[in-house]
Amino acid sequence: MDKLNDNLSEIMGALLGDGCLSTYWSNSEKTQRYEIAFTGHIGDYKYYESKIQPVFKQELGVSGRLFKRGNSTRYHVRSRKTFEFFKKLGVPVGLKKNSKMEIPKDIAKNSRLTRSFIRGLWATDGSIYRRYSKNYGNQKRVYNYVNLQLKMKAPELIKQVDEFLRKDGFKTNAVTQVYGASVLRITDQKSVKKFAEKIGFGNQRYEQRFKNLSTEPKASDS
């Protein structure tokens, strides 16, 4: 598969979020192994089962092995051709912690594909939560809003995502640094709603969480 599409762009985002590429010598098989490995939240099993694994099958012709281990979801694919496909797109081999991860150029030049990429990235490394602030003294309102957050040790990637979202009409907060990680937040409620409608979460767990948080009653004036 040489042509990128929405599905592969989302998988690329998910791979930079939850996955890695690794290659090593197998003494038992007397050959070099090439592997794509994902380690996700145990609650994301359905996302892997209904989205990630089917895309690997349909677009790349490999099934891989999907399983649960402890409190995590694991998905492993052994295929040199698939390994080289993602490596060519810019996925680092080995640990990603100190790697300069970026949105692949072939994805970045297409707005639709970039949205799909961000959907996959947020589905694996993003979070959705409700912001609360206590009612102090004369403060009349308790803030009670849905927030979106993307936190990664990948400053260039976070910068690119932030720049794209701003150009795409989203209002994002200033990127901050927390314990060595870059943090991008969306707290503007119109932009949060727009994100859900225009980009989406892909991950069923996040979709349900967003729905639940969005329907919770907000605090009123006191």
Protein Blocks (a to p, Z undefined) as FASTA:
>chain_A
ZZdcfklmmmmmmmmmmgccdddddfklopacddddddddfklmmmmmmmmmmmmmmmno
pgbjaddehjbccdddddfklmmmmmmnopaehjfklpccdddfklmmpmklmmmmmmmm
mmmmgccdddddddehjbfbdcdddddddddddfklmmmmmmmmmmnopacdddddeehi
acdddfbfklmmmmmmmnonoiamlmmmmmmmmmpccdddZZ
